[in-house]
């Protein structure tokens, strides 16, 4: 078992047992609202997350993530939640530009 912790959402913790699913699928399955515009297909960057801890616990970047990193739209510690799959626990933040207006974020 692993845990996804969303630090700026009150340190919300989501337990993960199925490592075949993306972070976005785990968030949605847990009832956590997370912005995404392309249907989770890796065609935009609206679902990105800042990885604060556990970057080594993620599967390697997908072609879509590498493309957006090359274009300067994804930083080295940012991943697309629709693409990233975990192998162990991670701590993430919602970037400022991806925050939803109805959610209460902490610092």
Buried (B, 14 or more C-beta within 10 A) or exposed (E): EBBBBBBBBEEBEBEBEEEEBBBBBBBBEBEBEBBBEBEBEBBBBBBBBBBBEBBEBBEEBBEBBEBBBEEEEBEEEBBBBBBBBBEEBBBBBBBEEBBEEEEEBEE
